[in-house]
Structure formats: C-alpha cells, structure tokens
Amino acid sequence: MRCPSDKVAGAGKPSSWFYATCLAACGLAVLAWGCTHTSVLERIPEVAEPPAEFDLVTDLAPGTGAPGACGALGNQTLRELQDRLAGQSFDLHAAWSRFEAADARARESGAYLMPRLDATLAGNDLTFPSSGLVNAFLFQGAAYDATLAASFEVDLWGRLRNREVAALLEAEASVQDLRSLAITLSSVLAEAWFGIVAERELIALLERQQATSERFLELTQLRFGQGLGPAQDIGRQREQLLSLQGQIELARGRLESLEFQLATLLGSAERKTPAVSPGLGPLLAGSARPDLGVPAQLLDRRPDLQAALRRVEAADRRAAAAVKEWLPSLSVTALLSGRALEITDVLSDLVRQIGASGGQAVYASGSRRARIDQAYAAAEESLYAYAQSLVSAVGEVQTALAVGRSNRELVANLEERLGEARRVLLLTSESYREGATDYLNVLTALLSQQGLEQALVDARRRQLASRLQLCRALGFAPGTSVERLAAGLAAAPETRVAEGAS
C-alpha cells in the first residue's frame, strides 16, 4: 500500500517519523489481510442441500393440508391433554429456563459494546507512631478516596460485535430447541394416548371373545353330555379360554403402564385415566395423511433444523471473533478521583484523567492460533451436524411415509381376511352342530377369527402412530399446534401462581 506523503522543511527529505508511520501502516495492512475470516456458511449449499422432492413411489395416496391434517389428529380429549402438557411438563419448563439463560448470555455479550462506568468510595483510618512522622496529612488518622472510572473498548474490527451476534444466534437456537421439544413431547403424548385407546379397545375385544369362548365351552360340554363329542374337546376349549384370560391381564398391565407414562409426561406421579374415546376406527376415519410438500420446506417447518442452522451461524461468528483477536485493540478511559479528610469534601477537588491505550499481542506460544483452529473446528462440526440433521429429517419423512403405506395396506388386508374368517367360523359351527365335522376345525376357525380381530386392533394403532410420526417428521405437533403449546407454556407460571393463591 502507499503511505500518505509528509511535508518536510529544508532539504525535503522524509523524516524518521514518516518512515515509522508508513512501516506501521503497512504492517497493520498486512496483518489485517492475513486475518481474513473464511466463512463456513458458504459451504452450506454444497454440504447440506435437500433433495428436490420426496420419493412418492412408496405412497400414492392423496394428502390434505399438513397443518390442518395434523392439528385434527385425535379428538377433543387429546387436545385437552396437549393443553395440559404445555402447562404441566417439567421438561418444557426446563427448556424455557435454558432459553432465558441463553438470552441473558446474549445481553451480557452485548454489554461489552457499551462503555463501562465504575464508582468506588473508600475510607481509611490510619494510625502512625508519634515520632518519625513525615506526612502531616496522614497524621490526621482518616482519609477518604473516591473514584469514577469510565472505560470503553473501541470495536475496530468487529470482534465484540461478532461475539454478541453469536450469543444472539445461540439464544434463537434455544427458542427453536424449545419448539422442537414441544413437538417431540406432543408426539410422545399422542402416541401414549393412542396406545391407551388401543389397549382399552383390545380389552373390550378380548372380553367379548371370552364370552364367545364361554358359549363354545358350554356347547362342547353339552355335546359331551349327550355322547356326541370326546372329552378332549372340552379341554381344548377350556385351554383357549384360559389363554384369553391371560391376554386380558397382559393388556390391563400395558394399559396401566401407558397411563403412568401419560402422567409422567404431564408432570405427575399419579396415574392418569383420560376420558373414553370413540375407538381406533373413528379416529382413523377422521384423520387424513398430511400433504408432504417439498423437502426444502422442512428447513422452515422443523425447529430442530432451524436450531442447527443458527448454531452453524453462531460458530461461524465465534470463528470470526477468534481471527480478529490477532488485530490490535484500542481502549479509551476516563477517570475522576478525589481525596479528602472529610467525606463531604471528596468531590471538591477532583483529578481528571483521560487517555487511550492500544495493545497488540506479539508472542503467545501459539495459544491464539490454537483458539482459531478450535473455533474453526467447532464451526465445521456444527456444519456437519446440520447436514446430518437435514438428511435425518428427510429420511424420517420417507420412513414414516413407507411405514404408513404398509400399515394402511395391512389394515385393508386384515379387514378382508377377518370377513372371510367370520364366514368360515359360522359355516364350521353349523357343520359341528349337525355332526358333519369335529370340534378341532371349529376351534381352528375360532382361533383364526380372534387372532385376526386382535391383529386388526394393533394394525390400526400402528397406522395412527405412523400418521403421527409423519406429522412430527414434517414439523407439526399432532392434535395441536406449536404456537398453542408455546402460548400455554408462557401462561403456565402465572396460572400456577394463581392456583396456589386460591
């Protein structure tokens, strides 16, 4: 670079001050050029680029608007539970506190861009020997000192500003973490509730099957008493009835486990028993597969992707700040100080000092270089974490789509098989009453029908669960909205205080 010319009297030769100024300016320019920050954000399009569209070959069923389809999943009971989740979940309140802490750190980082003002007042009671005293002022035994110091670091290179922006981005990432956790807990709650609905339906089904098996047991006993059937038919039917009783006990145990899981999600150790639902069939009939859109929309829909992106930007800002530490720093200070024997006279005669200081690290055993390498490595890590989050998000949508398609086809297959099994059982029972077949065929047909009925309940539950997982993968909360959960969470502390006061 060219340094500005300087007018020199006499012979017109440059002075030593001119050479020193040019040398310092050139050195500073070289140092600034060598401390150029290389942003990792430029690599995002090549590292984390979503595909153009989802693989729709796995699911050709038409979809409806994703917000409406996911918000309508379930019924009023589920929506009431979601409202309680926002106000009672300790996990959500912990995430809210993490956001408040991140916001406070961002405000702390921003404070370094502003001047700092410190005031001190000190009083000293001094005692000296009576002989050998030199300073008569100190002989009085008491003195008061007051200082008012102002300091301000000029952010010449943007180092402090980069740190503040990084902290603000971390706070925004904490907000997105809160939204992501709300979607996750909402999905877990909905899945637990679907499980409760399924177990209740299964228990009711098993009890009906138990009643049917008891009638068949009476039939075998009647035929045995008439000499029309062997004793082993009674044993087979009684064993089948005991099997149903065991399944009922297992289903009741699973139901209690799910109810305690629901209570844990709602921040309670007491078992929760939600209201009776219409059943899996009506829930499936009232729900629809959400429309997928394109993979690029996941970047705006999913808060976990937004959080990962903000952390990449924050790490990039911290790397920029680490690079700027190589450059000189400039600070401006102002000081007012006074000393007096009486505290009321401290401000009567003040000493004023105004100055500026600059600093430049010359040698630090490679510590600054190590901090820069560490900052860039952290930025690279956050970049690849964001790329993996994006890949996982697209994979979750594709997986939920494929599972949903297979579950839908399985439900249709089971419904068709169940219709055939019921006809077979009816025909076989009539043949048994007429003595045209033995009871083993009847028992086989009965077991087939009851097994298909139980499998249909489980398949419907898994179909609802896959639809729920698809909503979660698309970035929507099932049976509610993230905004509604956030509003309930923000109002929850006030609500609890009001309840405690009442």
C-alpha positions, 0 to 999 in steps of 0.5 A, spaced: 500 500 500 502 507 499 503 511 505 500 518 505 506 523 503 509 528 509 511 535 508 518 536 510 522 543 511 529 544 508 532 539 504 525 535 503 527 529 505 522 524 509 523 524 516 524 518 521 517 519 523 514 518 516 518 512 515 515 509 522 508 511 520 508 508 513 512 501 516 506 501 521 501 502 516 503 497 512 504 492 517 497 493 520 495 492 512 498 486 512 496 483 518 489 485 517 489 481 510 492 475 513 486 475 518 481 474 513 475 470 516 473 464 511 466 463 512 463 456 513 456 458 511 458 458 504 459 451 504 452 450 506 449 449 499 454 444 497 454 440 504 447 440 506 442 441 500 435 437 500 433 433 495 428 436 490 422 432 492 420 426 496 420 419 493 412 418 492 413 411 489 412 408 496 405 412 497 400 414 492 395 416 496 392 423 496 394 428 502 390 434 505 393 440 508 399 438 513 397 443 518 390 442 518 391 434 517 395 434 523 392 439 528 385 434 527 389 428 529 385 425 535 379 428 538 377 433 543 380 429 549 387 429 546 387 436 545 385 437 552 391 433 554 396 437 549 393 443 553 395 440 559 402 438 557 404 445 555 402 447 562 404 441 566 411 438 563 417 439 567 421 438 561 418 444 557 419 448 563 426 446 563 427 448 556 424 455 557 429 456 563 435 454 558 432 459 553 432 465 558 439 463 560 441 463 553 438 470 552 441 473 558 448 470 555 446 474 549 445 481 553 451 480 557 455 479 550 452 485 548 454 489 554 461 489 552 459 494 546 457 499 551 462 503 555 463 501 562 462 506 568 465 504 575 464 508 582 468 506 588 468 510 595 473 508 600 475 510 607 481 509 611 483 510 618 490 510 619 494 510 625 502 512 625 507 512 631 508 519 634 515 520 632 518 519 625 512 522 622 513 525 615 506 526 612 502 531 616 496 529 612 496 522 614 497 524 621 490 526 621 488 518 622 482 518 616 482 519 609 477 518 604 478 516 596 473 516 591 473 514 584 469 514 577 472 510 572 469 510 565 472 505 560 470 503 553 473 498 548 473 501 541 470 495 536 475 496 530 474 490 527 468 487 529 470 482 534 465 484 540 460 485 535 461 478 532 461 475 539 454 478 541 451 476 534 453 469 536 450 469 543 444 472 539 444 466 534 445 461 540 439 464 544 434 463 537 437 456 537 434 455 544 427 458 542 427 453 536 430 447 541 424 449 545 419 448 539 422 442 537 421 439 544 414 441 544 413 437 538 417 431 540 413 431 547 406 432 543 408 426 539 410 422 545 403 424 548 399 422 542 402 416 541 401 414 549 394 416 548 393 412 542 396 406 545 391 407 551 385 407 546 388 401 543 389 397 549 382 399 552 379 397 545 383 390 545 380 389 552 373 390 550 375 385 544 378 380 548 372 380 553 367 379 548 371 373 545 371 370 552 364 370 552 364 367 545 369 362 548 364 361 554 358 359 549 363 354 545 365 351 552 358 350 554 356 347 547 362 342 547 360 340 554 353 339 552 355 335 546 359 331 551 353 330 555 349 327 550 355 322 547 356 326 541 363 329 542 370 326 546 372 329 552 378 332 549 374 337 546 372 340 552 379 341 554 381 344 548 376 349 549 377 350 556 385 351 554 383 357 549 379 360 554 384 360 559 389 363 554 384 369 553 384 370 560 391 371 560 391 376 554 386 380 558 391 381 564 397 382 559 393 388 556 390 391 563 398 391 565 400 395 558 394 399 559 396 401 566 403 402 564 401 407 558 397 411 563 403 412 568 407 414 562 401 419 560 402 422 567 409 422 567 409 426 561 404 431 564 408 432 570 405 427 575 406 421 579 399 419 579 396 415 574 392 418 569 385 415 566 383 420 560 376 420 558 373 414 553 374 415 546 370 413 540 375 407 538 381 406 533 376 406 527 373 413 528 379 416 529 382 413 523 376 415 519 377 422 521 384 423 520 387 424 513 395 423 511 398 430 511 400 433 504 408 432 504 410 438 500 417 439 498 423 437 502 426 444 502 420 446 506 422 442 512 428 447 513 422 452 515 417 447 518 422 443 523 425 447 529 430 442 530 433 444 523 432 451 524 436 450 531 442 447 527 442 452 522 443 458 527 448 454 531 452 453 524 451 461 524 453 462 531 460 458 530 461 461 524 461 468 528 465 465 534 470 463 528 470 470 526 471 473 533 477 468 534 481 471 527 480 478 529 483 477 536 490 477 532 488 485 530 490 490 535 485 493 540 484 500 542 481 502 549 479 509 551 478 511 559 476 516 563 477 517 570 475 522 576 478 521 583 478 525 589 481 525 596 479 528 602 479 528 610 472 529 610 467 525 606 463 531 604 469 534 601 471 528 596 468 531 590 471 538 591 477 537 588 477 532 583 483 529 578 481 528 571 484 523 567 483 521 560 487 517 555 487 511 550 491 505 550 492 500 544 495 493 545 497 488 540 499 481 542 506 479 539 508 472 542 503 467 545 506 460 544 501 459 539 495 459 544 491 464 539 492 460 533 490 454 537 483 458 539 482 459 531 483 452 529 478 450 535 473 455 533 474 453 526 473 446 528 467 447 532 464 451 526 465 445 521 462 440 526 456 444 527 456 444 519 456 437 519 451 436 524 446 440 520 447 436 514 446 430 518 440 433 521 437 435 514 438 428 511 435 425 518 429 429 517 428 427 510 429 420 511 424 420 517 419 423 512 420 417 507 420 412 513 414 414 516 411 415 509 413 407 507 411 405 514 404 408 513 403 405 506 404 398 509 400 399 515 394 402 511 395 396 506 395 391 512 389 394 515 385 393 508 388 386 508 386 384 515 379 387 514 378 382 508 381 376 511 377 377 518 370 377 513 372 371 510 374 368 517 367 370 520 364 366 514 368 360 515 367 360 523 359 360 522 359 355 516 364 350 521 359 351 527 353 349 523 357 343 520 359 341 528 352 342 530 349 337 525 355 332 526 358 333 519 365 335 522 369 335 529 370 340 534 378 341 532 376 345 525 371 349 529 376 351 534 381 352 528 376 357 525 375 360 532 382 361 533 383 364 526 377 369 527 380 372 534 387 372 532 385 376 526 380 381 530 386 382 535 391 383 529 386 388 526 386 392 533 394 393 533 394 394 525 390 400 526 394 403 532 400 402 528 397 406 522 395 412 527 402 412 530 405 412 523 400 418 521 403 421 527 410 420 526 409 423 519 406 429 522 412 430 527 417 428 521 414 434 517 414 439 523 407 439 526 405 437 533 399 432 532 392 434 535 395 441 536 399 446 534 406 449 536 404 456 537 398 453 542 403 449 546 408 455 546 402 460 548 400 455 554 407 454 556 408 462 557 401 462 561 403 456 565 407 460 571 402 465 572 396 460 572 400 456 577 401 462 581 394 463 581 392 456 583 396 456 589 393 463 591 386 460 591 
